[in-house]
Amino acid sequence: MKQRLFIIFGLIVLGMVILSASPAKATTSSNGPYYAMPSWDQQLPASTRFIVLSNWASPGAVLDRETGLVWELSPSTSTFVWEDAHTQCNQLTTGGRLVWRIPTIQEFASLVDPTQTSPALPSGNPFNNVQSTQPYWSATTSGSDSTLAWGVRLSTGGVSTFGKGFTAFVWCVRGGQGVNPQ
């Protein structure tokens, strides 16, 4: 009987040890973990929010630790109609990696800091060549008119819809959910 209680007690202790073990941690740097589960309510200063991924070949990429998205370090300075913007991102090989896409309007808006202007991005961000003269495309089509898509004006951070034949900038992203445009 004592042996049986000892075995049961041992199994209970072992189970408690296993359940209390912490999960594996992400790779860290001087700025902290490269990536943890995104939390849309956290707000990190730009100095720790954005990590330039130095092992990605030119032109480089930036991890946004608030959302888990990877953005181009230097978005294209060319403008495109909406369909060609998709092609631009689909063919992008920044860092020797494919699977780039146009961000959804919500993903793009998560990058915006409405207290800043021209560009409306967090102060101290690492991005290069960000344009404020014309909007940037999102992958999100208007719910009321399929000939329109949402875009972000980085002069102010405002969002609005534009005809898909309009020419705008594109800033490609990796990760996240994305959309399947029609």
C-alpha positions as CSV (number, residue, x, y, z in Angstrom):
1,M,0.0,0.0,0.0
2,K,2.8,2.4,0.9
3,Q,4.5,1.6,-2.4
4,R,1.3,2.4,-4.3
5,L,0.9,5.8,-2.5
6,F,4.6,6.6,-3.2
7,I,4.1,5.9,-6.9
8,I,0.9,8.0,-7.1
9,F,2.5,10.8,-5.2
10,G,5.5,10.7,-7.5
11,L,3.3,10.8,-10.6
12,I,1.4,13.8,-9.2
13,V,4.7,15.7,-8.5
14,L,6.0,14.8,-12.0
15,G,2.8,16.1,-13.6
16,M,3.0,19.3,-11.7
17,V,6.6,19.8,-12.8
18,I,5.7,19.2,-16.4
19,L,2.7,21.6,-16.3
20,S,4.7,24.4,-14.6
21,A,7.5,24.2,-17.1
22,S,7.7,27.4,-19.2
23,P,7.4,27.3,-23.0
24,A,10.4,27.7,-25.2
25,K,11.5,31.3,-25.6
26,A,12.1,33.1,-28.9
27,T,15.5,34.1,-30.1
28,T,16.6,37.2,-28.3
29,S,18.8,40.2,-29.1
30,S,19.8,43.3,-27.2
31,N,16.2,44.6,-27.9
32,G,14.6,41.5,-26.3
33,P,12.7,38.7,-28.0
34,Y,12.6,38.9,-31.8
35,Y,9.0,37.8,-31.8
36,A,6.4,36.9,-29.3
37,M,2.7,36.4,-30.0
38,P,1.5,39.7,-31.2
39,S,-0.7,41.7,-28.8
40,W,-2.6,44.4,-30.5
41,D,-2.9,46.3,-27.2
42,Q,0.9,46.6,-26.5
43,Q,2.7,49.7,-27.4
44,L,6.4,49.6,-27.7
45,P,8.8,52.5,-28.3
46,A,10.2,52.5,-31.9
47,S,13.7,51.7,-30.5
48,T,12.4,48.3,-29.3
49,R,9.4,47.8,-31.5
50,F,11.2,47.6,-34.8
51,I,14.2,45.2,-35.4
52,V,16.1,45.5,-38.6
53,L,16.8,42.0,-39.7
54,S,20.4,42.3,-40.5
55,N,20.8,38.8,-41.9
56,W,18.3,39.6,-44.7
57,A,20.2,40.8,-47.9
58,S,19.7,44.3,-49.3
59,P,17.4,46.1,-49.3
60,G,16.5,44.5,-46.0
61,A,13.5,43.9,-43.8
62,V,12.2,45.0,-40.4
63,L,10.3,43.0,-37.8
64,D,7.5,44.8,-36.1
65,R,7.4,43.2,-32.6
66,E,3.9,44.6,-31.9
67,T,2.3,42.7,-34.8
68,G,4.8,40.0,-35.8
69,L,4.8,41.4,-39.4
70,V,7.9,41.8,-41.4
71,W,8.0,44.9,-43.5
72,E,10.4,46.0,-46.3
73,L,13.0,48.3,-44.9
74,S,12.8,50.5,-48.0
75,P,9.5,50.3,-49.9
76,S,9.5,50.9,-53.6
77,T,9.5,54.5,-54.7
78,S,7.5,53.6,-57.9
79,T,3.7,53.9,-58.1
80,F,1.5,51.1,-59.4
81,V,-2.2,50.5,-60.2
82,W,-3.7,48.1,-57.6
83,E,-3.3,44.9,-59.7
84,D,0.3,45.7,-60.6
85,A,1.0,46.4,-56.9
86,H,0.0,42.8,-56.1
87,T,2.4,41.6,-58.8
88,Q,5.2,43.8,-57.4
89,C,4.9,42.2,-54.0
90,N,4.3,38.6,-55.3
91,Q,7.5,38.8,-57.2
92,L,9.6,40.5,-54.5
93,T,12.6,38.5,-53.2
94,T,13.9,40.7,-50.3
95,G,16.2,38.7,-48.1
96,G,16.2,36.0,-50.7
97,R,12.6,35.1,-49.7
98,L,9.4,35.1,-51.6
99,V,5.9,35.2,-50.1
100,W,5.6,39.0,-49.9
101,R,2.2,40.6,-50.2
102,I,0.3,43.8,-49.9
103,P,-0.8,44.4,-46.3
104,T,-4.5,44.6,-45.3
105,I,-5.8,48.0,-44.4
106,Q,-5.8,47.0,-40.7
107,E,-2.2,45.8,-40.9
108,F,-1.1,48.9,-42.6
109,A,-3.0,51.1,-40.2
110,S,-1.2,49.3,-37.3
111,L,2.1,50.9,-38.6
112,V,0.6,54.4,-38.5
113,D,1.3,56.9,-35.7
114,P,-1.5,59.5,-36.0
115,T,0.5,62.0,-33.9
116,Q,3.2,62.2,-36.6
117,T,3.0,63.6,-40.2
118,S,4.9,63.2,-43.4
119,P,5.4,60.3,-42.8
120,A,2.8,59.3,-40.1
121,L,5.0,56.6,-38.7
122,P,6.4,56.2,-35.2
123,S,9.2,58.6,-34.4
124,G,12.6,56.8,-34.5
125,N,11.4,54.1,-36.9
126,P,14.1,52.5,-39.1
127,F,12.4,52.7,-42.5
128,N,14.0,54.4,-45.5
129,N,12.4,56.1,-48.6
130,V,8.9,56.2,-47.2
131,Q,6.9,58.5,-49.4
132,S,4.2,61.0,-48.3
133,T,3.2,62.5,-51.7
134,Q,0.7,59.8,-52.7
135,P,-1.1,57.0,-50.8
136,Y,0.0,53.4,-50.3
137,W,-2.2,50.5,-51.4
138,S,-3.7,48.0,-49.1
139,A,-5.0,44.6,-50.2
140,T,-8.4,45.4,-48.8
141,T,-11.2,45.9,-51.4
142,S,-14.1,48.2,-50.5
143,G,-17.0,46.3,-49.2
144,S,-19.5,48.5,-51.1
145,D,-17.7,48.8,-54.4
146,S,-15.3,46.1,-55.8
147,T,-13.7,48.6,-58.1
148,L,-12.2,50.4,-55.1
149,A,-9.5,49.4,-52.6
150,W,-8.4,51.0,-49.3
151,G,-5.2,53.0,-49.1
152,V,-3.2,54.9,-46.5
153,R,-2.0,58.4,-46.9
154,L,1.3,58.6,-44.9
155,S,1.2,62.4,-45.1
156,T,-1.5,62.3,-42.4
157,G,-2.1,58.6,-41.6
158,G,-5.6,58.8,-43.0
159,V,-7.3,55.9,-44.8
160,S,-9.7,56.1,-47.7
161,T,-10.7,54.3,-50.9
162,F,-9.3,54.8,-54.3
163,G,-10.2,53.4,-57.7
164,K,-8.0,50.4,-58.5
165,G,-6.8,52.1,-61.7
166,F,-5.3,54.9,-59.6
167,T,-1.5,54.9,-59.1
168,A,-0.2,54.6,-55.6
169,F,2.9,53.3,-53.8
170,V,3.1,49.8,-52.4
171,W,4.8,48.6,-49.3
172,C,5.2,44.8,-49.1
173,V,4.9,42.7,-46.0
174,R,5.3,39.1,-44.9
175,G,3.5,37.1,-42.2
176,G,0.0,37.7,-40.7
177,Q,-3.2,36.6,-42.3
178,G,-3.5,38.7,-45.4
179,V,-6.4,38.5,-47.7
180,N,-7.2,36.6,-50.9
181,P,-8.1,39.5,-53.3
182,Q,-10.7,38.8,-55.9
